[in-house]
Amino acid sequence: MQRREDGRMTIQDAWFPPVPDAARRVLRPAWPKGMVCFSSNDYLGLRDHPEVVAAAERTLRAHGVGSGASRLVSGDHPLWHELAGALADWLGFEAGLTVGSGMLLNIGLLQALAGRDTTLFCDRLNHASLVDGARLSGAEVRRFRHCDYEQLAAMLARCSTRHRLIVSDGLFSMDGDTADIEQLLRLAEQHDALLLIDDAHGIGTMGRDGRGVVALAGGSGHPHLVMTGTLGKAFGGYGAFVLARRALIDGLVQRMRTLTYSTALPPLLAASALAALARIRSGGEVARLHANMRCFAAATGVDLSSPIVPWRIGEDAAALAVGELLAQRGFRVVAMRPPTVPKGTARLRITLSARHDHTQITALAAALTEVTPAAE
Ligand SMILES: *Cc1c(COP(=O)(O)O)cnc(C)c1O
């Protein structure tokens, strides 16, 4: 611990208890030089795609870096409306709204949708942004076991508050499995509930057209459904969006505090997202990602249904050690530990990207068998 020059500890030095090495979190670059990264959410390699970069550059020169204010003051830009319309059109919803990042969106969205007269029904493995949004909303929160819709149905049947809102990730970020959208929509209809699906990881990766788990299940535009996604993953940029019926989107503009009280995103991010959407719709990147998933499955024998592979280890220290062995072999695969994943289920979270080539993937598969001979 750092001491002042006179030898006394400062208030900041002593504020947090020391973190043991096995639990220490560190900040790291996305694609480190000389290493092949298998931990990025840049699933389609669009982060630095020439067309995406060029669109951002053009808008940067025309409109500058920042937006200057909240969208409700003077920070709005037509490109955000164009993007919201294009996303709604592509994903089959009536209307859309872009807001901050996925974290800001979910926090603001749940606060806007839910209050004291609402019960929230949340999958236990939901993303932290949904957990925090639920807490901040002031609504009663019930958590059901991961994808256990019988338990959810029983909870819904016992609920007597005025509003019911079911909340789930679409493609779960740490396990690579998916919510059953058909079943959730059926439950939402039966119990007169709204369903919020956050498909941050599924959009751009799931389905031949990359439209995510909702479109795969035929749920696009369903009247009970509100869907969210991020521009920070497959879109390779930054920002987030929510899609629903027009009346609900209009209501969110009136009520979402993370929209009202936060500086609008730079217009260059709307331009880069529109360019990324054009790439996704062209199909080449999505097809390459899916070919890479098949390559990994063939090389490891692990059955993949998404580009997220949870390589389960168990103990935190063991997961870190395996990550270190892979790093020595030139692969960046980050170990995920509690509280991001449940205790005792530390894992390497491997993510595949359209940017990888088959040589890199078979080399990773060989390294994995070498360093984790006992893994599943
Ligand atoms: C990553 C993620 C978010 C956060 O999105 P950002 O744009 O990175 O803030 C929200 N929800 C889910 C399910 C995520 O995986």
The ligand as an SDF file (V2000), in Angstrom:
LIG
                    3D

 15 15  0  0  0  0  0  0  0  0999 V2000
  -22.9190   -6.2120  -22.8660 C   0  0  0  0  0  0  0  0  0  0  0  0
  -24.3120   -6.2560  -22.4090 C   0  0  0  0  0  0  0  0  0  0  0  0
  -24.9690   -5.0820  -22.0460 C   0  0  0  0  0  0  0  0  0  0  0  0
  -24.2550   -3.7780  -21.9670 C   0  0  0  0  0  0  0  0  0  0  0  0
  -24.1310   -3.1890  -23.2090 O   0  0  0  0  0  0  0  0  0  0  0  0
  -23.0280   -2.0380  -23.4020 P   0  0  0  0  0  0  0  0  0  0  0  0
  -23.4390   -1.3730  -24.6500 O   0  0  0  0  0  0  0  0  0  0  0  0
  -21.7230   -2.7280  -23.4510 O   0  0  0  0  0  0  0  0  0  0  0  0
  -23.1340   -1.1410  -22.1980 O   0  0  0  0  0  0  0  0  0  0  0  0
  -26.2970   -5.1650  -21.7270 C   0  0  0  0  0  0  0  0  0  0  0  0
  -26.9440   -6.3460  -21.7290 N   0  0  0  0  0  0  0  0  0  0  0  0
  -26.3470   -7.4960  -22.0520 C   0  0  0  0  0  0  0  0  0  0  0  0
  -27.1240   -8.7650  -22.0470 C   0  0  0  0  0  0  0  0  0  0  0  0
  -25.0020   -7.4830  -22.3860 C   0  0  0  0  0  0  0  0  0  0  0  0
  -24.3910   -8.6190  -22.6850 O   0  0  0  0  0  0  0  0  0  0  0  0
  1  2  1  0
  2  3  1  0
  2 14  2  0
  3  4  1  0
  3 10  2  0
  4  5  1  0
  5  6  1  0
  6  7  2  0
  6  8  1  0
  6  9  1  0
 10 11  1  0
 11 12  2  0
 12 13  1  0
 12 14  1  0
 14 15  1  0
M  END
$$$$
